[in-house]
Structures are given as structure tokens and as C-alpha cells.
């Protein structure tokens, strides 16, 4: 499930021409924070912030 979240964020960001680094910088996340979600879970608040930033529903980030 964790890899799915990371891969989905990466896929959506790529489609929108936004780098993972830019998301992390704009949302004041630590450098490399999103890539670490392959092995640890992000908070619901952080996921919601990313969904808002990418202008998608939170559910889209959680879909397989």
C-alpha cells in the first residue's frame, strides 16, 4: 500500500509537470520525505495537503 501512495503521487505530479522536489519544497516537507513513504506512512493531513496541491481528490492518491 505504501508504494502505491508514492507511485500515485509521482504519477500524478509527472502528468502535471511538477517534480516531487517542488511539492516537498512548496509544502515545507523535508527533502526526500515523499520518497520515504515507500517504507513509512505519511500522515493523513500531509496526504490531504498533497491532494489539494495537485488538485485531486484524496481518494485518487489511495487508489491502486
PDB file of N, CA, C and O in Angstrom:
ATOM      1  N   UNK A   1       0.820  -1.205   0.000  1.00  0.00           N
ATOM      2  CA  UNK A   1       0.000   0.000   0.000  1.00  0.00           C
ATOM      3  C   UNK A   1       0.862   1.267   0.000  1.00  0.00           C
ATOM      4  O   UNK A   1       0.537   2.248  -0.668  1.00  0.00           O
ATOM      5  N   UNK A   2       1.962   1.233   0.754  1.00  0.00           N
ATOM      6  CA  UNK A   2       2.804   2.430   0.837  1.00  0.00           C
ATOM      7  C   UNK A   2       3.408   2.782  -0.515  1.00  0.00           C
ATOM      8  O   UNK A   2       3.435   3.950  -0.902  1.00  0.00           O
ATOM      9  N   UNK A   3       3.892   1.772  -1.232  1.00  0.00           N
ATOM     10  CA  UNK A   3       4.474   2.040  -2.549  1.00  0.00           C
ATOM     11  C   UNK A   3       3.434   2.603  -3.494  1.00  0.00           C
ATOM     12  O   UNK A   3       3.744   3.421  -4.359  1.00  0.00           O
ATOM     13  N   UNK A   4       2.197   2.160  -3.326  1.00  0.00           N
ATOM     14  CA  UNK A   4       1.105   2.640  -4.178  1.00  0.00           C
ATOM     15  C   UNK A   4       0.924   4.148  -3.991  1.00  0.00           C
ATOM     16  O   UNK A   4       0.761   4.874  -4.971  1.00  0.00           O
ATOM     17  N   UNK A   5       0.949   4.618  -2.762  1.00  0.00           N
ATOM     18  CA  UNK A   5       0.782   6.050  -2.482  1.00  0.00           C
ATOM     19  C   UNK A   5       1.912   6.847  -3.138  1.00  0.00           C
ATOM     20  O   UNK A   5       1.667   7.832  -3.835  1.00  0.00           O
ATOM     21  N   UNK A   6       3.133   6.413  -2.910  1.00  0.00           N
ATOM     22  CA  UNK A   6       4.282   7.112  -3.500  1.00  0.00           C
ATOM     23  C   UNK A   6       4.197   7.113  -5.024  1.00  0.00           C
ATOM     24  O   UNK A   6       4.366   8.150  -5.665  1.00  0.00           O
ATOM     25  N   UNK A   7       3.933   5.943  -5.594  1.00  0.00           N
ATOM     26  CA  UNK A   7       3.860   5.841  -7.059  1.00  0.00           C
ATOM     27  C   UNK A   7       2.735   6.686  -7.629  1.00  0.00           C
ATOM     28  O   UNK A   7       2.881   7.282  -8.696  1.00  0.00           O
ATOM     29  N   UNK A   8       1.620   6.740  -6.927  1.00  0.00           N
ATOM     30  CA  UNK A   8       0.473   7.527  -7.405  1.00  0.00           C
ATOM     31  C   UNK A   8       0.805   9.019  -7.371  1.00  0.00           C
ATOM     32  O   UNK A   8       0.504   9.740  -8.322  1.00  0.00           O
ATOM     33  N   UNK A   9       1.417   9.484  -6.294  1.00  0.00           N
ATOM     34  CA  UNK A   9       1.816  10.893  -6.201  1.00  0.00           C
ATOM     35  C   UNK A   9       2.796  11.219  -7.328  1.00  0.00           C
ATOM     36  O   UNK A   9       2.667  12.247  -7.992  1.00  0.00           O
ATOM     37  N   UNK A  10       3.769  10.344  -7.539  1.00  0.00           N
ATOM     38  CA  UNK A  10       4.762  10.548  -8.579  1.00  0.00           C
ATOM     39  C   UNK A  10       4.100  10.598  -9.962  1.00  0.00           C
ATOM     40  O   UNK A  10       4.437  11.448 -10.787  1.00  0.00           O
ATOM     41  N   UNK A  11       3.173   9.696 -10.202  1.00  0.00           N
ATOM     42  CA  UNK A  11       2.477   9.637 -11.492  1.00  0.00           C
ATOM     43  C   UNK A  11       1.653  10.903 -11.750  1.00  0.00           C
ATOM     44  O   UNK A  11       1.737  11.495 -12.826  1.00  0.00           O
ATOM     45  N   UNK A  12       0.862  11.311 -10.762  1.00  0.00           N
ATOM     46  CA  UNK A  12       0.008  12.499 -10.918  1.00  0.00           C
ATOM     47  C   UNK A  12       0.866  13.750 -11.078  1.00  0.00           C
ATOM     48  O   UNK A  12       0.589  14.597 -11.927  1.00  0.00           O
ATOM     49  N   UNK A  13       1.909  13.860 -10.256  1.00  0.00           N
ATOM     50  CA  UNK A  13       2.803  15.021 -10.335  1.00  0.00           C
ATOM     51  C   UNK A  13       3.459  15.084 -11.711  1.00  0.00           C
ATOM     52  O   UNK A  13       3.568  16.159 -12.301  1.00  0.00           O
ATOM     53  N   UNK A  14       3.888  13.959 -12.213  1.00  0.00           N
ATOM     54  CA  UNK A  14       4.531  13.901 -13.522  1.00  0.00           C
ATOM     55  C   UNK A  14       3.569  14.345 -14.623  1.00  0.00           C
ATOM     56  O   UNK A  14       3.951  15.093 -15.523  1.00  0.00           O
ATOM     57  N   UNK A  15       2.325  13.883 -14.549  1.00  0.00           N
ATOM     58  CA  UNK A  15       1.315  14.277 -15.537  1.00  0.00           C
ATOM     59  C   UNK A  15       1.086  15.787 -15.532  1.00  0.00           C
ATOM     60  O   UNK A  15       0.765  16.381 -16.561  1.00  0.00           O
ATOM     61  N   UNK A  16       1.256  16.397 -14.358  1.00  0.00           N
ATOM     62  CA  UNK A  16       1.031  17.832 -14.222  1.00  0.00           C
ATOM     63  C   UNK A  16       2.320  18.639 -14.389  1.00  0.00           C
ATOM     64  O   UNK A  16       2.313  19.864 -14.271  1.00  0.00           O
ATOM     65  N   UNK A  17       3.425  17.941 -14.664  1.00  0.00           N
ATOM     66  CA  UNK A  17       4.697  18.626 -14.868  1.00  0.00           C
ATOM     67  C   UNK A  17       5.294  19.198 -13.600  1.00  0.00           C
ATOM     68  O   UNK A  17       6.000  20.206 -13.638  1.00  0.00           O
ATOM     69  N   UNK A  18       5.011  18.554 -12.471  1.00  0.00           N
ATOM     70  CA  UNK A  18       5.503  19.027 -11.174  1.00  0.00           C
ATOM     71  C   UNK A  18       6.461  17.976 -10.606  1.00  0.00           C
ATOM     72  O   UNK A  18       6.151  16.785 -10.601  1.00  0.00           O
ATOM     73  N   UNK A  19       7.610  18.420 -10.134  1.00  0.00           N
ATOM     74  CA  UNK A  19       8.564  17.466  -9.553  1.00  0.00           C
ATOM     75  C   UNK A  19       8.207  17.181  -8.090  1.00  0.00           C
ATOM     76  O   UNK A  19       7.572  17.989  -7.413  1.00  0.00           O
ATOM     77  N   UNK A  20       8.631  16.024  -7.639  1.00  0.00           N
ATOM     78  CA  UNK A  20       8.446  15.652  -6.231  1.00  0.00           C
ATOM     79  C   UNK A  20       9.169  16.675  -5.351  1.00  0.00           C
ATOM     80  O   UNK A  20       8.657  17.073  -4.304  1.00  0.00           O
ATOM     81  N   UNK A  21      10.360  17.097  -5.782  1.00  0.00           N
ATOM     82  CA  UNK A  21      11.117  18.099  -5.030  1.00  0.00           C
ATOM     83  C   UNK A  21      10.309  19.389  -4.853  1.00  0.00           C
ATOM     84  O   UNK A  21      10.299  19.971  -3.768  1.00  0.00           O
ATOM     85  N   UNK A  22       9.632  19.834  -5.917  1.00  0.00           N
ATOM     86  CA  UNK A  22       8.842  21.063  -5.846  1.00  0.00           C
ATOM     87  C   UNK A  22       7.686  20.912  -4.854  1.00  0.00           C
ATOM     88  O   UNK A  22       7.395  21.833  -4.090  1.00  0.00           O
ATOM     89  N   UNK A  23       7.035  19.758  -4.868  1.00  0.00           N
ATOM     90  CA  UNK A  23       5.948  19.520  -3.917  1.00  0.00           C
ATOM     91  C   UNK A  23       6.487  19.610  -2.494  1.00  0.00           C
ATOM     92  O   UNK A  23       5.916  20.293  -1.644  1.00  0.00           O
ATOM     93  N   UNK A  24       7.594  18.913  -2.247  1.00  0.00           N
ATOM     94  CA  UNK A  24       8.193  18.928  -0.904  1.00  0.00           C
ATOM     95  C   UNK A  24       8.574  20.342  -0.483  1.00  0.00           C
ATOM     96  O   UNK A  24       8.327  20.741   0.655  1.00  0.00           O
ATOM     97  N   UNK A  25       9.170  21.093  -1.392  1.00  0.00           N
ATOM     98  CA  UNK A  25       9.603  22.462  -1.078  1.00  0.00           C
ATOM     99  C   UNK A  25       8.401  23.367  -0.819  1.00  0.00           C
ATOM    100  O   UNK A  25       8.374  24.098   0.172  1.00  0.00           O
ATOM    101  N   UNK A  26       7.409  23.318  -1.704  1.00  0.00           N
ATOM    102  CA  UNK A  26       6.239  24.186  -1.577  1.00  0.00           C
ATOM    103  C   UNK A  26       5.402  23.876  -0.338  1.00  0.00           C
ATOM    104  O   UNK A  26       4.772  24.772   0.224  1.00  0.00           O
ATOM    105  N   UNK A  27       5.392  22.620   0.088  1.00  0.00           N
ATOM    106  CA  UNK A  27       4.587  22.234   1.251  1.00  0.00           C
ATOM    107  C   UNK A  27       5.422  22.138   2.531  1.00  0.00           C
ATOM    108  O   UNK A  27       4.943  21.646   3.552  1.00  0.00           O
ATOM    109  N   UNK A  28       6.666  22.609   2.472  1.00  0.00           N
ATOM    110  CA  UNK A  28       7.567  22.574   3.634  1.00  0.00           C
ATOM    111  C   UNK A  28       7.761  21.175   4.201  1.00  0.00           C
ATOM    112  O   UNK A  28       7.817  20.990   5.417  1.00  0.00           O
ATOM    113  N   UNK A  29       7.862  20.199   3.316  1.00  0.00           N
ATOM    114  CA  UNK A  29       8.184  18.835   3.737  1.00  0.00           C
ATOM    115  C   UNK A  29       9.689  18.676   3.658  1.00  0.00           C
ATOM    116  O   UNK A  29      10.355  19.396   2.914  1.00  0.00           O
ATOM    117  N   UNK A  30      10.220  17.754   4.407  1.00  0.00           N
ATOM    118  CA  UNK A  30      11.660  17.521   4.353  1.00  0.00           C
ATOM    119  C   UNK A  30      12.081  17.020   2.986  1.00  0.00           C
ATOM    120  O   UNK A  30      11.296  16.391   2.277  1.00  0.00           O
ATOM    121  N   UNK A  31      13.328  17.302   2.618  1.00  0.00           N
ATOM    122  CA  UNK A  31      13.858  16.824   1.351  1.00  0.00           C
ATOM    123  C   UNK A  31      13.867  15.297   1.348  1.00  0.00           C
ATOM    124  O   UNK A  31      14.454  14.677   2.235  1.00  0.00           O
ATOM    125  N   UNK A  32      13.222  14.694   0.361  1.00  0.00           N
ATOM    126  CA  UNK A  32      13.152  13.239   0.279  1.00  0.00           C
ATOM    127  C   UNK A  32      12.023  12.628   1.093  1.00  0.00           C
ATOM    128  O   UNK A  32      11.899  11.405   1.159  1.00  0.00           O
ATOM    129  N   UNK A  33      11.198  13.466   1.714  1.00  0.00           N
ATOM    130  CA  UNK A  33      10.123  12.956   2.577  1.00  0.00           C
ATOM    131  C   UNK A  33       9.154  12.053   1.825  1.00  0.00           C
ATOM    132  O   UNK A  33       8.767  10.997   2.326  1.00  0.00           O
ATOM    133  N   UNK A  34       8.763  12.467   0.623  1.00  0.00           N
ATOM    134  CA  UNK A  34       7.773  11.692  -0.127  1.00  0.00           C
ATOM    135  C   UNK A  34       8.346  10.343  -0.552  1.00  0.00           C
ATOM    136  O   UNK A  34       7.643   9.334  -0.505  1.00  0.00           O
ATOM    137  N   UNK A  35       9.595  10.311  -0.962  1.00  0.00           N
ATOM    138  CA  UNK A  35      10.181   9.029  -1.376  1.00  0.00           C
ATOM    139  C   UNK A  35      10.314   8.057  -0.207  1.00  0.00           C
ATOM    140  O   UNK A  35      10.351   6.844  -0.415  1.00  0.00           O
ATOM    141  N   UNK A  36      10.384   8.568   1.004  1.00  0.00           N
ATOM    142  CA  UNK A  36      10.475   7.706   2.189  1.00  0.00           C
ATOM    143  C   UNK A  36       9.158   6.987   2.463  1.00  0.00           C
ATOM    144  O   UNK A  36       9.108   6.050   3.259  1.00  0.00           O
ATOM    145  N   UNK A  37       8.090   7.433   1.795  1.00  0.00           N
ATOM    146  CA  UNK A  37       6.797   6.801   2.017  1.00  0.00           C
ATOM    147  C   UNK A  37       6.706   5.416   1.403  1.00  0.00           C
ATOM    148  O   UNK A  37       5.675   4.755   1.527  1.00  0.00           O
ATOM    149  N   UNK A  38       7.768   4.963   0.741  1.00  0.00           N
ATOM    150  CA  UNK A  38       7.819   3.574   0.293  1.00  0.00           C
ATOM    151  C   UNK A  38       7.918   2.644   1.500  1.00  0.00           C
ATOM    152  O   UNK A  38       7.540   1.475   1.421  1.00  0.00           O
ATOM    153  N   UNK A  39       8.426   3.164   2.615  1.00  0.00           N
ATOM    154  CA  UNK A  39       8.641   2.322   3.797  1.00  0.00           C
ATOM    155  C   UNK A  39       7.975   2.849   5.070  1.00  0.00           C
ATOM    156  O   UNK A  39       7.931   2.146   6.080  1.00  0.00           O
ATOM    157  N   UNK A  40       7.463   4.070   5.031  1.00  0.00           N
ATOM    158  CA  UNK A  40       6.767   4.612   6.203  1.00  0.00           C
ATOM    159  C   UNK A  40       5.516   5.348   5.751  1.00  0.00           C
ATOM    160  O   UNK A  40       5.425   5.791   4.607  1.00  0.00           O
ATOM    161  N   UNK A  41       4.561   5.474   6.648  1.00  0.00           N
ATOM    162  CA  UNK A  41       3.274   6.076   6.293  1.00  0.00           C
ATOM    163  C   UNK A  41       3.260   7.582   6.513  1.00  0.00           C
ATOM    164  O   UNK A  41       3.716   8.070   7.547  1.00  0.00           O
ATOM    165  N   UNK A  42       2.736   8.315   5.540  1.00  0.00           N
ATOM    166  CA  UNK A  42       2.554   9.758   5.735  1.00  0.00           C
ATOM    167  C   UNK A  42       1.326  10.006   6.612  1.00  0.00           C
ATOM    168  O   UNK A  42       0.462   9.138   6.732  1.00  0.00           O
ATOM    169  N   UNK A  43       1.251  11.167   7.211  1.00  0.00           N
ATOM    170  CA  UNK A  43       0.059  11.499   7.998  1.00  0.00           C
ATOM    171  C   UNK A  43      -1.093  11.825   7.053  1.00  0.00           C
ATOM    172  O   UNK A  43      -0.872  12.207   5.904  1.00  0.00           O
ATOM    173  N   UNK A  44      -2.298  11.675   7.533  1.00  0.00           N
ATOM    174  CA  UNK A  44      -3.490  11.986   6.742  1.00  0.00           C
ATOM    175  C   UNK A  44      -3.504  13.462   6.356  1.00  0.00           C
ATOM    176  O   UNK A  44      -3.919  13.814   5.251  1.00  0.00           O
ATOM    177  N   UNK A  45      -3.056  14.315   7.257  1.00  0.00           N
ATOM    178  CA  UNK A  45      -3.027  15.756   6.989  1.00  0.00           C
ATOM    179  C   UNK A  45      -2.068  16.064   5.844  1.00  0.00           C
ATOM    180  O   UNK A  45      -2.376  16.876   4.972  1.00  0.00           O
ATOM    181  N   UNK A  46      -0.906  15.414   5.849  1.00  0.00           N
ATOM    182  CA  UNK A  46       0.067  15.628   4.783  1.00  0.00           C
ATOM    183  C   UNK A  46      -0.470  15.124   3.451  1.00  0.00           C
ATOM    184  O   UNK A  46      -0.319  15.787   2.424  1.00  0.00           O
ATOM    185  N   UNK A  47      -1.097  13.954   3.468  1.00  0.00           N
ATOM    186  CA  UNK A  47      -1.680  13.425   2.232  1.00  0.00           C
ATOM    187  C   UNK A  47      -2.754  14.357   1.688  1.00  0.00           C
ATOM    188  O   UNK A  47      -2.837  14.578   0.480  1.00  0.00           O
ATOM    189  N   UNK A  48      -3.569  14.899   2.574  1.00  0.00           N
ATOM    190  CA  UNK A  48      -4.624  15.830   2.153  1.00  0.00           C
ATOM    191  C   UNK A  48      -3.999  17.090   1.551  1.00  0.00           C
ATOM    192  O   UNK A  48      -4.497  17.616   0.556  1.00  0.00           O
ATOM    193  N   UNK A  49      -2.925  17.568   2.143  1.00  0.00           N
ATOM    194  CA  UNK A  49      -2.231  18.744   1.610  1.00  0.00           C
ATOM    195  C   UNK A  49      -1.704  18.486   0.207  1.00  0.00           C
ATOM    196  O   UNK A  49      -1.793  19.350  -0.666  1.00  0.00           O
ATOM    197  N   UNK A  50      -1.152  17.291  -0.006  1.00  0.00           N
ATOM    198  CA  UNK A  50      -0.629  16.944  -1.322  1.00  0.00           C
ATOM    199  C   UNK A  50      -1.769  16.817  -2.326  1.00  0.00           C
ATOM    200  O   UNK A  50      -1.646  17.276  -3.462  1.00  0.00           O
ATOM    201  N   UNK A  51      -2.872  16.202  -1.921  1.00  0.00           N
ATOM    202  CA  UNK A  51      -4.035  16.089  -2.811  1.00  0.00           C
ATOM    203  C   UNK A  51      -4.521  17.477  -3.212  1.00  0.00           C
ATOM    204  O   UNK A  51      -4.806  17.718  -4.385  1.00  0.00           O
ATOM    205  N   UNK A  52      -4.617  18.384  -2.254  1.00  0.00           N
ATOM    206  CA  UNK A  52      -5.038  19.757  -2.557  1.00  0.00           C
ATOM    207  C   UNK A  52      -4.041  20.435  -3.494  1.00  0.00           C
ATOM    208  O   UNK A  52      -4.433  21.110  -4.446  1.00  0.00           O
ATOM    209  N   UNK A  53      -2.770  20.253  -3.223  1.00  0.00           N
ATOM    210  CA  UNK A  53      -1.713  20.864  -4.033  1.00  0.00           C
ATOM    211  C   UNK A  53      -1.804  20.385  -5.486  1.00  0.00           C
ATOM    212  O   UNK A  53      -1.642  21.170  -6.421  1.00  0.00           O
ATOM    213  N   UNK A  54      -2.065  19.087  -5.658  1.00  0.00           N
ATOM    214  CA  UNK A  54      -2.146  18.512  -7.002  1.00  0.00           C
ATOM    215  C   UNK A  54      -3.538  18.659  -7.615  1.00  0.00           C
ATOM    216  O   UNK A  54      -3.772  18.270  -8.759  1.00  0.00           O
ATOM    217  N   UNK A  55      -4.453  19.226  -6.831  1.00  0.00           N
ATOM    218  CA  UNK A  55      -5.830  19.439  -7.291  1.00  0.00           C
ATOM    219  C   UNK A  55      -6.516  18.133  -7.680  1.00  0.00           C
ATOM    220  O   UNK A  55      -7.151  18.030  -8.729  1.00  0.00           O
ATOM    221  N   UNK A  56      -6.369  17.130  -6.797  1.00  0.00           N
ATOM    222  CA  UNK A  56      -7.034  15.838  -6.979  1.00  0.00           C
ATOM    223  C   UNK A  56      -7.728  15.462  -5.677  1.00  0.00           C
ATOM    224  O   UNK A  56      -7.446  16.029  -4.621  1.00  0.00           O
ATOM    225  N   UNK A  57      -8.627  14.511  -5.766  1.00  0.00           N
ATOM    226  CA  UNK A  57      -9.281  14.000  -4.557  1.00  0.00           C
ATOM    227  C   UNK A  57      -8.294  13.127  -3.781  1.00  0.00           C
ATOM    228  O   UNK A  57      -7.454  12.453  -4.378  1.00  0.00           O
ATOM    229  N   UNK A  58      -8.394  13.140  -2.479  1.00  0.00           N
ATOM    230  CA  UNK A  58      -7.534  12.307  -1.639  1.00  0.00           C
ATOM    231  C   UNK A  58      -7.641  10.843  -2.059  1.00  0.00           C
ATOM    232  O   UNK A  58      -6.648  10.115  -2.056  1.00  0.00           O
ATOM    233  N   UNK A  59      -8.843  10.420  -2.415  1.00  0.00           N
ATOM    234  CA  UNK A  59      -9.061   9.024  -2.818  1.00  0.00           C
ATOM    235  C   UNK A  59      -8.199   8.639  -4.012  1.00  0.00           C
ATOM    236  O   UNK A  59      -7.786   7.486  -4.131  1.00  0.00           O
ATOM    237  N   UNK A  60      -7.923   9.593  -4.897  1.00  0.00           N
ATOM    238  CA  UNK A  60      -7.082   9.288  -6.064  1.00  0.00           C
ATOM    239  C   UNK A  60      -5.670   8.890  -5.654  1.00  0.00           C
ATOM    240  O   UNK A  60      -5.035   8.080  -6.328  1.00  0.00           O
ATOM    241  N   UNK A  61      -5.179   9.446  -4.567  1.00  0.00           N
ATOM    242  CA  UNK A  61      -3.844   9.091  -4.096  1.00  0.00           C
ATOM    243  C   UNK A  61      -3.829   7.695  -3.479  1.00  0.00           C
ATOM    244  O   UNK A  61      -2.783   7.049  -3.411  1.00  0.00           O
ATOM    245  N   UNK A  62      -4.991   7.238  -3.033  1.00  0.00           N
ATOM    246  CA  UNK A  62      -5.060   5.953  -2.339  1.00  0.00           C
ATOM    247  C   UNK A  62      -5.490   4.799  -3.229  1.00  0.00           C
ATOM    248  O   UNK A  62      -5.434   3.639  -2.820  1.00  0.00           O
ATOM    249  N   UNK A  63      -5.923   5.115  -4.451  1.00  0.00           N
ATOM    250  CA  UNK A  63      -6.370   4.065  -5.376  1.00  0.00           C
ATOM    251  C   UNK A  63      -5.194   3.261  -5.870  1.00  0.00           C
ATOM    252  O   UNK A  63      -4.097   3.783  -6.073  1.00  0.00           O
ATOM    253  N   UNK A  64      -5.447   1.962  -6.064  1.00  0.00           N
ATOM    254  CA  UNK A  64      -4.394   1.099  -6.629  1.00  0.00           C
ATOM    255  C   UNK A  64      -4.491   1.083  -8.125  1.00  0.00           C
ATOM    256  O   UNK A  64      -3.696   0.417  -8.788  1.00  0.00           O
TER     257      UNK A  64
END
